[in-house]
Amino acid sequence: MVALKVGRYRINQSYIFVALVCFIALSFYLDYIVLFDPNATKKELRYHYEANRVTCFGETEERNRLIGDKTSRTKLLSYLKRPTCDNLLKNVSLGNWVLRKPIDFALRQELDSIHDNYRQEVGIPVQPWRSDGRCGYKIMGMAGKKNWPRVASFCDPKSNKQCCTDWNSGVCVAISTTQQCKCLGCVNTEKYYADALESTWVTNDNRCKWVNYTQLEACAVLNELSDQQRMAELYFVGDSLMRNMFMGFALLLSGELKRGLWKTCLSKELNQTCQGDNQFVLRRCHSIAVAHSLDEMGHNNGILCDGHRYFNAWYKDYGMPSQSQDLIKFVQGISGKPNTYVVLGAGLHFQLRSDKTIQNFLDPVFTMLSEAKQIWPKIIWVHPLSIGLLKPPIYHKLQGTNAITHFVAEIESYLKLHQAPSLDFRSITAEVRSYDGTHYGSGVNIMKAQILLNYLSTLSSHT
């Protein structure tokens, strides 16, 4: 055997070869965990994350600059804008997405690539339409992979037959033959595959002048919710839809769509993967790479609002029936704290059972605040979103359009008893692109944040 001499020692070359192969194999395995395996456990992901941190915060004093002092509340007042819109929450939320012209084909290609990669990763067919031209929720498309439930077949949005003649069971035809696909029950897949990032939100009531806030304008609204004694705190609480809403809110404040949600430290692999809408849809990104509070954000060293931020915001993961006690304890912990707002949404994990959602989530919270005679925190409810074309039909009975409509009506009746506001985003998630029929990307979630900010701008910090 050939041996290498290292100092006083002789090392067999075959041992070196075996050690090198093992090292390479281990590296590939760890890369596979983070890049390709959606079922990897959080423990495995956390190990790989901690072992490969490359992008980190600066010095400690930079952390101390994240929150401004009390004078910050007034330094952005010149940026403060308010909407002029009657019945704001209803009228700003009712409208449609209008595709901007000319079309940004570079952006569309980038978004198409992210959607295709996501579908391949989770098992949704990249092209979920049939070759025989049949379409509708009762017409099943190709089988998925990785145990993803089968999705319905709808028309190829890039073909010359983009219109499905019937929502449940139809055929794909050219749009010109169906009066621009406006017939009752028709589905224009070109609209459903247009992304909110390449569209503009237009309200049905053109008298409703809502504000499309910039970063500093948004900061001015949020600073205004504070007072000299206590800065404002916002908590986005609930399921994955609420996590996405917090992310849209944080993206709006950072102004950086590609990397604006990153935590202070990121691994090399996540650095390359968790960009753009991948921050929203890839589990390894939103579980490990994405900040769940403004203080965790690493963009621009975490400094927002030009250093004049006098508010804070967090996402709290309490959206499961088993987490009802955690939610109640959380609200108890912040009860009586002025300038505190809880933006709360749940329901899908309750299979849209309004009675269970009220019994386990809403009623305990409102009862606790009432018995304690506390007006803080203010509760702002968020209703479930509309379903997209990729929502698997096996979920429609419990989570489909009819179930959502009934759930919203029942919850609304309860909220009126407690004079609590609600945000209904069903209109802004109708006829727009969804990743899986349930979740939407950054464009939709930034718009959700815009509607919230428009509403918050109408509130007084001394309400």
N, C-alpha and C positions, 0 to 999 in steps of 0.2 A: 504494500500500500504506500501511496505517496503521502508524505507528511510535510507540513509547513513548520518551519522553526520560528517561534516567536519568543525572543529572549531565551530563557533557559528551557522553554517548553516546546514540545513537538505536537502539532495538532493535525489529526488525520483529515485530509481534504474532503473525504466523504461525509465526515461529521459536519463540516462547514456547509457542504451542499444541502444536507438534510435540514440544518438549522435555517438556511436561507429560504428553502421551500416552505417550511412551516411559517416563517415570518410573512412571506408573501401571501400564503393562504389565509392567515389570520387577518391580514390587511383587507383582502378581498371580501372576507366574511363581514367585517365591520362596515365596509362600504356598502355591502348588500343590505345590511340591516337599515342603514340610514337612507339610502337612496331608492331602494326598490321594494322593501317589504313593508306593506301598510299594516301588517299585523304584528310588527315588532313591539315588544313590551316597552313601557315607559322606562323600566329599569335598564334595559339594554340601550335604549336611546340616550338616556341620561349618562350612562357610562361613556358612550362614544362622544357625547357632547363635551363632557368634562375633560376627556382625554385629548381633545383637539381644539381647545379654545384659541382663537387667534385675534379676534377683534374685541377689544375691551375698553372700558371707561378710562378716562384720564385720572388726574389726581383727585384726592378727596375734596379739595376746595371746589372742584367743578360740580360735584354733587350738591354742595351747599348753595350753588347758584340756581338750582332747578326751580325753587320757589322764590318769588320776589318778596319784598317787604310790604307793609301795609300801604305804602305810597304807590305801589304798582297798580293798585285798583283804579287809580285815576289817570295813570299815564297813557292809557290807550283810549280815553273817552272820545277823542276826535274820530276814532274809527267806528264808534257805536252806530249801528243802523237798526231800524225796526221795520217790520213789514206793515203794509196797509192792506188788510184783507179781512173782510167780515167772516165770522165763523171760520177762523183761521185753520184749525186742525182738520176740518172737513174739506174746505176748499183748496188748500194747498196740497192735499193728498189725492185729490181727484183730478186725473188728467191722463196724458199718454206720452210715451217717448217718441220723439221725432228724430229720425236719423239725420245727422248733419251732412251737408253737401258742401264741397265734394267729399266723397268717402275717403277716409285715410286708410289706404290699402295696406300700408306697413303695419299700422296698429291692428287692423283686422287679421292679418297674417299672424302676428304675435299672439293675439287672443285665441285664434284657431289652434295654434300649436299648444298653448297651455291647456285648452279644453281637451284636445286629442290625447295629450300625455296623461291628463287626469283620468280620462275614461279608461285608457289602457291600464293604468295603475290599479284602479278599483274594480275593473271588470265590466264596465259599461261598453257595449259595442261602439266603436268609433263612428260607424255609419249605421245608425239604428233605423234604417228604412228598408223596405222590401223591394225586390226587383220587379214584382208584378204590379206595382203601382197602387196597391190597396193600403189604406191608412185609417187611423182612428184608435181610440183607446181600447176597443174590443178586437183590434187586429194586432196580434203580437209580432214584434220584430225578431231579429236574430237573438239567439240565446247569449247571455252574458257569460263572463268567466269569473272565477274566484268567488262563486256563490252569490254574485250580485243578482237580484231578482230580474226577471225578464221585463223589458220595457216595451211600450207600444210602438208601432211603426207610424211615422209621419213622413211627409214628403221631404225630399232632398232640397234644402233651401237654395242650393247653388244650381239646380236644374231649371229647365223651362216649365216645369210643372210643380209649382210651389204651393198650390192651393189644395187642401184636403176638403172635399165636398161635404163631409159630415164629421163632427167631432168624435162620434162613437164608431162609425163604420162608413167609410167613403172611399173615394178614389182620388188620386192626384191628377189635377188638370192644370192647364195654363190659366194664369190669373185673369187674362182678358176675357175668358169664356164665362166667368162667374161675377161679372161686374166688380172687378178689382177685389174679388174674394171677400165681399162684404155681405154675402148671403147669410141667412140665419143658420148657425151651426157650422159655418165654414171656418177653416183654420189656415191662416197665412203663415207658413213656417218661416218666411223671410223675416217677419217681425219678431218671431220667437227666437230667432238666431242672431238678431241684432243686439249688440252689447250696450249697456247703459253708458259705458265709457266713450262710445262713439255716437251718443245720442244726447238730446237736450230734453229736459222735462218741461212740458207745457201744460199748465192747468186748464181745465175746462172753462172755468170762469176767468176771462181775461181781465176782470177788474181786480182780481187777487194779485197784488204785487208783493211777492215774497222776495226775500233777500238771499242771493246766492253768495254766502259769506266767504271771504278770503280768510287766510290764517289769522291776521291781526284783527280783522272784524269779528271773527269767532271768539278770539281771546277777549275782546272788549265786552262781548255779551256775557261771557262766563265770569269775568272779573266783576261785572256789574251785579252779579248774583251774590257777591260777598259784601261784607260790611267791615267797618273798622275793627270790630271785635272778633270776627271769625270769617275765614275764607270759605268759599263754596266747595262742597264735595258732591260729586256725582258717582253713583254706583250703578253700573249696568249689571243686572242680576238675572240669571235664568239659564236657558239652554244654549245650544250652539248658535242659534239665530241671534241671541243677545250678545254672544261673544263677537259675532261678525259685526253687529251694530257698533259695539265699542271700538272695534278695529277700524270701521269707517270713520268714526268720530276722531280717533287718534291720527288716522291718515290725513284727515282734513287739517288738523292742527300742525302736523309735521310738514305737509306740503310735498312730501317725497313718496310717490306711488311705488317706486321700485323697492325701497329698503326702509321706508319710514316707520315700519312696525317692529323692527329688529330690537332685540334686547341689547344690553351692554356688551355681551360676549357671545360670539358665534363660532361654530366649528367651520373648518374649511369647506366641508361638504355642504353644510347648511347655507353657508355664505354663497355658494354657487347655485343652490337649488331654490332657496326661499326668497324669490324675487317676484314682484308684481302680484298677480292674483294667486300665485302659489302660497303666499302668506295666509290666504283665507282657506284654501281647500285642502292642502296637504297636511295630514295629521301630524307628521313629524315637525312641520313648521309651526303650526299654531299651538302645539303642545310644548315645544321647547324653545324655538327661535323667537317667537312673537311675544312682545311685552303684554302683560295683563294689567298694567297700571302705567300712568304717564311717567312715574318716577323710574320705571324700569327701561324706558326707551333710550336707545343708544344714539339715534340720529342727532347730529349736531351736538354731541355730548349731552343729549337729553334736554337741551335748552330750547324751550318753546316761547313764543310770544315776545321775541327779542329780549328775553330775560325778564319780562314783566308779567309772568304768570302768577296770579294769586287765586288759584283754584286747583283742585285735584280730581282725578277720576280713576276708577278701577273697574275691572270685570270680576264678578263673583259667580262661580260655577255652582248655582243652586237651581237646577232645572228638572231634577228627577223626583218622582214621588217619595223616594227614600230620603230625600234631602229636605223635606218639609221642616223638620225640627231645626236643622242647620239654618234655614232661612229665618225662622222665627227668632232664634238666638241672635242671628246677625242683626236683624232690625231692632231687637231689644237693645243691643249694644250701642246703636247710634240714635236711639229714640231721645228726643229732647235736644238734639244738637241742631242749632239754627243753621239755615242755608244749606241743608242737606237734602239731596234728591235721590230717590231710588227709581230707576227706570227698569221696570220688572216685566218679564215675559216668560211664559211657559204654556204648555198644553199638549205638544206633540207626544211627549213621553207619558202623558195621561191619556193617550189615544183620543184626544180632544173631548174628554168627558168633562163638561163644564161643572157638573156637580162635584166631582172629585177635585178639580182645580180650585174651586171656591172653598171647599171643605178643608183641603190640606194646605193651600197657599194663601189665598186672599183673605178669607174670613179670620183666621188666626192673627194675621198681621193687623187688619183694621180693628179687630176686637181689642188686641193688646194696646194699640195706640189710643183707642177710645177710653179704655179703662184707666190708662195712665194719664189721660187728659193732655196728650201731647199732640201738637200740630206738626211737629217735625219727626221724621223726614216726610217730605211730600212724596206720595206714590204716583208714578206715571206708568200706566199699563201699556204694553205693546201687544197687539193682536198677532196671531199667526199670519204668515205670508200666503200669497196665492201659490198654487202648485204649477210647476213647469211641465213641459212635454215629456221629460225624462222621469217623472214620478212613476215608479212601477205600479201597474194597475192593481196588484194584490194589496196595496196600501190605500186604495181609493175609498173603500167602504168606511174606514176609520179616520183617514186623514185627507180625503179628497175635498173637492169644492163644496159639496153639500154639507159635509161634516164641519168644515171650517165656517160656513155661513151660519149654521145652527149654533156653533160654539161662540162665535162673535156676538150674536144676538143675546144669548144667555148671559155672557160676561158683561155686556154693555148694560143690561138691566140691573145687574148687581152693582156695577160701578156708579150708576146714577144715584143709587141709594146712598152712596158715600161721597157723592160729588167729586169723584176722582176722574181726572182726564185720561184719555186713551189715544194711542197712536195706531191708526189703521193703515197699514202699508200694502194692502191687497192690490190697490190700483197700480202702485209703482212696481209691483212684481208680476203684473199681468202683461203678457205679450212682450217679454224681454228675456234675454238669455239666462238660463240657469245651468249650473254645473251638473246637478243630479236630480232636478225636479223639486228640490227642497231648499238648497243653498244657492246664494247669489254672490257675485264678485264685488270688487271694490266700488264700481260705479253706482250700483244700487245702494250699497251700504253707506257710501258718502252722502247720497241723497237722503237716506233715512236720518243721518246726522244733521243735515241741513234743515229738515223739517223740525227736528227736535230743537235746534238752535233758534229757529224762527219763533217757536212757541216760548222758549225760555226768555227770549228777548222782550216778551210782553209782560213778564213777571217782575214784580218789585222785589228787591232784596229784603224788604221788611214785610213781606206778605205774612 
